[in-house]
Amino acid sequence: MKLGLYGINFGPCVDPEIAARVARAAEAAGFDSVWTAEHVVLPDPRTPDSPIPAQTPLLDPAVALAHVAAHTSSIRLATGIVILPQRNPLVLAKELASLDVVSGGRLIFGVGAGYLRAEFEALGASFDDRGARMDECLDAIRAMWTAEKPEYRGRFFSFGNIDAQPRPVQQPHPPIVLGGLSAPALRRAARCGNGWYGFALDHAATEAAITGLRAAERAGGRRSELGRLEISVTPAGRLDADAVARYADLGVDRLVVIGVGGSADELLAFVERSADAVL
């Protein structure tokens, strides 16, 4: 079982010194990865579907992970997740290729379709066709990262006769992890993802999602070169050895625990407890 730490760009880790300390501690304790959250903006006043108050400090994922990269040597750096349909794929491809380069090839590119209509509207991004936009963004980013002469022609994005260097260190590209529990999200992950990520799931919800993923894989369309779909889950509820074993039995490869603590010392203690429980 691999172990990831969620929240390296918010809470106490908004302080860059604390983020560096926590990331180094996680690396030393055997965590394989640190993960970021993303919301560019949040509704104010808070709406029932908004996960946190709008005044919550939340660092940009690429900036936070680049900072952590400079203070660590081996731990992987995961966006968990970037809300892809809100982004320009060429700008994002450049940002994250740069992150993969400065980190020595440690990026995990986690993406999702998003769910806050108010956020999309504020950014001038279409909410209703976000699934189709996400598919095009993924194809466009892969083209920018892998094609000798990048070109893409789609409904929302179209380009050719361009290039952008450097390319990511990881070849053919950093692992792409797709999040989401909807049927389209599970089909997308099964079809073209290197991994899938489920957030705040208990054992029953995890089992249902993995069942859906395996059914989507059997239905066809997954490229053979992608290999096995890696499963990452942020667990819900108390995490002890028995709970870890149950997630493993379901086929989970990585548990991404939410950092608990309002101070650096509390977070560091949480890192140690989690490593003891999982590793």
N, C-alpha and C positions, 0 to 999 in steps of 0.2 A: 504494500500500500504506500503510495506517495502521499506527501503531506504539503499542502499549500496554505498560505496565510492571506486572508482577504482583508483589505482595508488599509493598504500601505499609502493611500493618498487622502485619507480623511481621519477625523478624530484627532488623537494626539499626534498622528503622523503628518498632519499638516505642517508641524514644526519640522524643518528639514533635518535638524540634528537628531530629533527623536526617530524620524523615519530611518535614518542611517543606522542608528543603534539597534533598532528593532530588526532591520533587514540583516545586519551582521549577526545578531543573535539567532535569528531563524536559520541562516545559513550554517552557523556552527552547530545548531541543534539537529540538523539533518533535514530541514524543510527543503523541498525541491524547488519551490516557487513562491513568489509574492504576487498578489493580485490587486488590481485597482477596480474601483467603481467609476461610473460616469453618469452625470447629468450636466449638460451645458448650462441649462437654466431650469428652475423649478417654479411651479405656480405659487403666487403669493397674493392673497392668503392661501394657505395649504388646502388642497382638495383631498377628498377621501382616497383617491388613487395615487396620491403622491407619497413616496416612501419616507421622506424626511422633510423637515421644514426648509423653506427656501434660503434661510439664513445660515444653513449648515455649510461650513467651509469644505470645499471639495476641489482638490488640485487636478489640473488636467492630467490624464493618464500618461501621455508621452513625456511630459515634463517631470512628473513624479518618478517614473521608471528610469529616466535618464539620470536623475540624481542618485537613485538607489544603485544604478549600475556603476557609478563612479566610486561607490563605497563598499562594493562587494566584488567577488571574483567568479562565483560559479552558480549562484542561485538564479533560477529562471525568472523572467519578468513578464507577467501576464496581464493583458487588458481583460478585465472580467466583469462587464464587457464594454466595448465601444458600441454606441448606438449607430450602426452603420448607415441606415437610410438618411440620417441627418447630415452626412459628411460628403464632401467632394472626394471621390475615390483617388484622383491623382495627387491631391494635396496630402491625403492620409497615407497613400503608398510611399510618398517621399518622407513624411515624418517617421513612419515606422521602419522603413528601410534604414534611415539614419540611426534610429534607436538600435536596430539589430547590429549595425556596424560598430557604434560606440560601445556596445555591451559585449562585443566579441561573439555575437551569434546566440543570444539568450532569450530572444523575444518569443512569447506565445501570443498569437493574435486571436483574442477572443472577441466575438461580435454577437450582437443581437438586433432584433427589429425594433425594439422600443415599444412603449405602451401609453405614454402620456401625451394625449392629443395637444394639450396646452403648450407643451415643450416644442412639439413640431411646429405649431402655428407661430410661436414666437420666433422661431428660426427660419420661417418661410419655407419649411419642408412639408411636402405632402404626406399626410397621415394615412389616407385611405389606400394608397398604392405602395405602402412602405415595403411590403413583401417583394413585389416586383423590382423596386428600386434596390433592395438589398441584394437580390440575385445579380443584378447588373453591376453593382459595386464590387461584389466578389470577383466576377469575371474580369472587370476592368483592372482591379488591383493585381490579380494573377498575371494578366497580360503585362502590366508595368514591371512586375518582379521577375518574369521568366522569359518573355519573348525577346528575341534578338532585335526585332524591330516592332516595338509595341504598337498594337492597333486594336481598336474595338469599335464596333458599330452596334448601337442599341437604341432603345426607345428614349432613354433618359440621358445617356452619355455616349459620346461619339468622338473618337480621336484617331489620328494617324500621322505619319511623318514627324514623330517626336521621339525623344528618348529622355531618360532621367537616370543619372548615375550618382552615387554607387548603388548597386543592387544589394539586397540583403546578403549577409554572410551565409546564412543557412540556405541550402539548396535542396530541392528546387525553390523553396520559399519557407519562411517560418511556419510552424504548424498552425493551422486555422481551426479554432474551436468555436462551434456554434451553440448558442444558448437558446432556451425557450422550450415551453411545454406544449404548445399548440401542435396540431397535426401537421400543418405546413412546416413548422420549425423542426419537428422530428424528421420529416421526410428530407428536408434540406440537409440536415446534419448527416443522415444516413447516406445521402447521395454524394455529397462533396466535401464533408468535413474530415479533418484529421482527428477531431475529438468533439465531444458534446459536453456542455456544462449545465447542470441544474442547480438552482439556487434555493436554499432553505427547504430542503426536502427531507421528510421522514422516510422510514424504510418502505412504507406502502407506496408513497408517491414515487420514490426512486424505482421501485419494482415496476410500477405502471409505465413510467417513462422508458425504462430499458426494454420492456416488452414492446412498446410502440416503436422504438428504434430498431429492434431486431426484425419486427414485422416489415418495417420500411426497407430494411436491407434485403430481406427475402423477396420483396416485391420487385427488386431489380433496380438498376441504374447506378449502383455504386461502382466506381472505377477500381479495378483490381490493384492498381499501383498505390492506392491510398492505404491498403493494408487494413488492420483491425482498427475499429473506431474506439478511441480511448475515452473512458467515462470519468468525468470529474463532477463531484457533488459537494455543495456546501450543506452539511448536515443540519437538521433541525432537532432541537432537544439536547438532552445531556449526552455527552460523548464519553463512553468508557470502553474497556476492552471488548465487552460483549457487543456493544453497538457497532464498534469498528468491524468486528468479525462478521456481523450481519450485513453490513454494507459490502464487505469483500465478497461474501457468498453471493450477493446479487450481481456481482460483476463490476463493481466500482474500482477504478484504478487509482483515483486520487481523491482525498478529502480536503476541501479548501475551507478551513475553519475561520470564522469571523473573529478578528482580534477583539478581545474583551478587556476593557480597562480605560480609565480616564486619565491615566498618567503613564509616563515612560516605565516606571517601576512595575506598575500593574500589568502593562502589556508584556514586559519582559518575563514576568512570572507566568503569564498565560502561555507564552511561547514554550517555556519549559514544561508546563503541565501537559500541553497538547502533544509535544514530542514524546513524553512518557506514555501517554494514552494510546497514541497511534503507532509510533515507531518502535 
